[in-house]
């Protein structure tokens, strides 16, 4: 062989150093058990067993362990996002990044069968409960990818949320897309999270309650946090401006009990989450199977709210209007709903989901049980 | 295990290289053999036994063929080896497809075997077959050291996605090779180049292809989609080959090249001289020429070509679409041989466009195992019953523009030529340039791998 070229010697040295550095860093740096940033437990080193090896689960888990425990994981993810944007892409990690710094979750595919099925469950429930309730109302809230599409690009990779909403036209009580679009210049969604804000929820509440709705001035607006970085930040790995979380509190006096645990709280806000990454869970303390609110409004109106996390922001606006609010998350609520409605002498039912979540939800069938 | 994973880069490769370089020359094949078994067993803890079986079978057959050289028995052992290898392929790769097809055609209810396909089986059975055949033909020396032979069969750089390294290509290196800083540096550059092709380009285009082909189709969207797929499969496959060749160089081997800028071809004939070269060579050496090639008249040549192309098609996966894909290329190759090739010489532009169009329609057949989906997609490419364009096609066309341009330029020899020119003189500046590219490619690829984005392994059907 001829004498090694300077170039190859230098490349060899560099490569060896890179590999050695990665190898050493992986072995020596302490592993995090939990990723605040991604809001999940990282994969731990799996225990070896012959069964696990032969079934392939050991090696699969070990690979997740290496990926999750990779040295400087968050920095690599952030580098990836910056490279995506530098290459002219407008989305990274399933999130659109707008010029004005919004991180908007993509909604680029839909399981039409599941969505159709879920709508059928709602229709079946409406029929089954006919005559037993004063109202049966359904709200499907479009996500920011639709309402704020104009901030992303003239065209996006998204499915047409308007068309999906049309398919549910006979069920929907309001055109949430129109309502939110009318206020699209305002902070109706978080910039770094996939949820809507209290302000966004207020506009839909205002339309839903019509003449009964309280004006903005009837609520005490409190800033709960000014450094919220939500789920779309975690996916994209970059952020521009942190979000503000507001509580809009009516002067209703109420108690709230989660999951029949016997503890009556006087606030629907769980402020312990404000010190954590997952600050949106300040509303109701995150998703509970069942929360029961009892207020001092002796008006005989008892509401069941069937919902996902979008509704957690919405509950504060319902407080002045009902004597009882039963908040049900079908993903973990195990009782038959019709029996519960009977038993608790429920007068009104409201279904509130975000459109993307609803189209993927596999527990909606329980509403017709 | 696959190369483009944090596990391979952060743990496996550093460990193996360190041990390999510290081991004395006489034990290097043993290290390589054990490392390769670990590499394969990691993904296929059960089927690693199958590979060992194949190793022992062909090792023994090689020795027997050599021992009875010149007698009819040598021929018997040759055929026994070929039949065992094809038998393995038949059982593990084609039995389910065969049974299902027979049931479908004849309305029978034969039990359909549900065997998981052992990764890389099509690569290593072809390699071990080449060994016995080469020994029979007297083109390669018999390998008496089972460790060295095992290292050849299991050789982890090219085990799961090629190139198909024939035994005669590496016979000498198996017993005598040098590991040097030169090989390590050149190999590292090549490896990082392949890694970047796979992780930065192929995976990105693959994600867009999935998105575009899974949503509502349109004329522009379907063309953009198949373009993305064409780029994905080229950068993925040639990226794997680059990684394999690079790893080979680090370990002291010189593997044959597998891709030679196929998308600059001006005919389908040329395309197949530039695409997956090692497979084409294999079929030429071990099927086409033994069948008589073009020496027995034009009619026999066409039959030989048909055999080769049906085999090539079905080699890529046990499915009707792959068979059809092979047949599709057979038709174009025969047409070109008969008259088309002469006409293609006339216009540079048209011949390029023709080749790209044939290849793109071919990829549709390749991509969809479900034929109805393939026809629907081709219909969309012809503009039948679909809108001219959708929002998502416009979005991806706009946001992918820089990457598409880069990938298109990258599929021509231009960037490589510029690089070779820049580093022709062995100056510190050239070394810095090479180092900077290596560092950038490595860092960027690591970022994409750790972020855990879309990272498919495309060859599990092979």
Interface residues (C-beta under 8 A of the other chain):
Chain A: X1 X2 X3 X4 X5 X6 X7 X8 X9 X10 X11 X12 X13 X14 X15 X16 X18 X19 X20 X22 X23 X26 X53 X54 X56 X59 X62 X63 X66 X67 X70 X71 X73 X76 X77 X79 X80 X81 X83 X87 X88 X89 X90 X91 X93 X108 X109 X153 X154 X155 X156 X157 X158 X159 X160 X237
Chain B: X1 X5 X6 X7 X9 X10 X11 X13 X14 X15 X17 X42 X43 X45 X46 X178 X180 X181 X182 X183 X184 X185 X186 X188 X189 X192 X211 X214 X215 X391 X392 X394 X395 X396 X398 X399 X400 X401 X402 X403 X423 X426 X427 X428 X430 X431 X432 X434 X435 X438 X439 X442 X443 X444 X446 X447 X448 X449 X450 X451 X452 X453
